[in-house]
Amino acid sequence: MAAPDPRVGRLKRRPEFLAVAGTRRKHVAPGLILQVRRHDERQRPAPGEPPIRLGLTASRKVGNAVVRNRARRRLREAARQILTAHAAPGHDFVLVARAATAERPWTELVGDLIAALKRLGLWRDVSKSEAPRNEVNGGPNAVTSNGGTGNGSGGGEVGA
């Protein structure tokens, strides 16, 4: 399992999630819901902590535990790739999984997150030298040139 990104903190307690939801600032996309809250004097990261904090949630409406966990893993990876490089600092973000999150094609899921950031005015462009490598196409379940998935699940074709 990959280590958490040091540039993104975590929302862990219910009041933190409720504070983000209470701002009613969100974007709804087919693959996810992005809720945002700007840091203020009441709730902000402690000194020395990352300027961006992230919370993930998936209700039972998304599916059983296996599907909910898969949806959260996909949202976590999309956030790692996009938020660290392109989100405006000084905000708390909550990514809410939807029924389509676990099965949505990877590029479309990442596109949903990018569109949400742009729509909410929190997108910042980064020069190519600063951007992480394989940003969009290297994520879990990315389709490779041979038609398989990039998650190492095998899935090779049988006999011709």
C-alpha positions in Angstrom: 0.0 0.0 0.0 1.3 3.4 -0.9 2.2 5.9 1.8 -0.2 8.9 2.1 0.8 12.0 0.2 2.5 14.5 2.6 0.9 17.4 0.7 -2.7 16.3 1.5 -4.0 16.0 5.1 -7.0 14.0 6.2 -10.4 14.9 7.6 -11.1 12.3 10.2 -13.8 13.6 12.6 -17.5 13.9 11.8 -17.6 17.7 12.7 -15.0 18.3 10.0 -17.1 16.6 7.4 -20.2 18.4 8.6 -18.5 21.7 8.4 -17.5 21.1 4.8 -21.1 19.9 3.9 -22.5 22.9 5.8 -21.0 25.4 3.3 -23.2 23.9 0.6 -20.5 24.6 -1.9 -20.4 21.5 -4.1 -20.2 20.1 -7.6 -22.2 17.0 -8.6 -20.8 14.8 -11.4 -21.7 11.3 -12.6 -18.7 9.7 -10.9 -18.4 11.8 -7.7 -19.6 14.7 -5.6 -17.0 17.3 -4.5 -17.7 19.4 -1.5 -15.4 22.3 -0.6 -14.8 24.6 2.4 -12.2 27.3 2.7 -10.2 27.3 5.9 -11.1 29.9 8.5 -10.1 30.7 12.0 -12.4 28.0 13.5 -11.2 25.0 11.5 -7.9 25.0 9.9 -4.9 22.6 9.8 -2.4 22.9 12.6 0.8 24.7 11.8 3.1 22.4 9.8 0.3 20.3 8.4 -0.6 20.3 4.7 -2.7 23.2 3.4 -5.1 20.8 1.7 -7.2 18.3 3.6 -9.3 15.5 2.1 -12.1 13.4 3.4 -13.7 10.4 1.5 -17.1 8.9 2.1 -19.3 6.2 0.5 -22.7 5.4 1.8 -24.5 2.1 1.5 -26.3 3.4 -1.5 -23.0 2.9 -3.4 -23.1 -0.9 -2.8 -21.8 -3.5 -0.5 -18.5 -3.1 1.5 -16.4 -4.4 -1.4 -17.8 -1.9 -3.8 -17.6 1.0 -1.3 -14.0 0.3 -0.6 -13.2 0.1 -4.3 -14.9 3.4 -4.8 -13.0 5.1 -2.0 -9.7 3.7 -3.3 -10.4 5.1 -6.7 -11.3 8.5 -5.3 -8.2 8.5 -3.1 -6.0 7.9 -6.1 -7.7 10.5 -8.3 -7.3 13.0 -5.4 -3.7 12.1 -5.0 -3.0 12.7 -8.7 -5.1 15.9 -9.2 -5.5 17.7 -5.9 -1.8 17.6 -5.0 -0.9 19.3 -8.2 -3.9 21.4 -9.2 -6.1 22.3 -6.2 -5.9 25.7 -4.6 -4.4 25.4 -1.1 -6.3 26.5 2.0 -9.3 24.3 1.5 -10.9 21.2 2.8 -12.3 18.8 0.2 -14.8 15.9 0.7 -15.2 13.4 -2.1 -18.5 11.5 -2.0 -18.7 8.3 -3.9 -21.7 7.7 -6.1 -23.2 4.5 -7.5 -21.1 4.9 -10.7 -17.8 5.6 -9.0 -16.6 2.0 -8.7 -17.2 1.2 -12.4 -16.7 4.5 -14.1 -13.8 4.5 -16.6 -10.7 6.0 -15.0 -10.2 8.9 -17.4 -13.9 9.9 -17.0 -13.6 9.8 -13.2 -10.5 11.9 -13.2 -12.2 14.2 -15.7 -15.1 14.6 -13.2 -12.7 15.7 -10.5 -11.0 18.2 -12.9 -14.3 19.6 -14.0 -15.5 20.0 -10.4 -12.3 21.9 -9.4 -12.7 24.2 -12.5 -16.4 24.8 -11.9 -15.8 25.7 -8.2 -12.9 28.1 -9.2 -10.3 26.1 -7.4 -8.2 24.8 -10.4 -4.7 26.1 -10.7 -2.5 25.4 -13.7 0.9 24.0 -12.9 3.9 24.1 -15.3 4.8 20.7 -16.8 8.0 20.5 -14.8 6.0 20.6 -11.5 3.2 18.2 -12.5 3.4 14.6 -11.4 4.1 12.1 -14.1 1.4 9.9 -15.6 -1.2 12.1 -14.1 -4.4 10.9 -15.9 -3.6 7.7 -17.7 -1.5 6.0 -15.0 -4.2 5.5 -12.4 -5.8 2.3 -11.3 -7.8 0.5 -14.0 -6.3 2.7 -16.7 -6.7 1.0 -20.1 -3.3 0.0 -21.6 -2.5 -0.2 -25.2 -3.2 -3.9 -25.4 -6.8 -3.4 -24.0 -6.1 -4.8 -20.6 -6.3 -2.9 -17.3 -3.3 -1.3 -15.7 -4.0 -2.9 -12.3 -2.0 -6.1 -12.9 -5.0 -8.3 -12.8 -3.8 -10.4 -15.7 -6.9 -10.7 -17.8 -5.0 -12.0 -20.9 -6.9 -13.4 -23.8 -7.2 -17.2 -24.1 -6.2 -19.0 -27.3 -6.9 -17.8 -30.9 
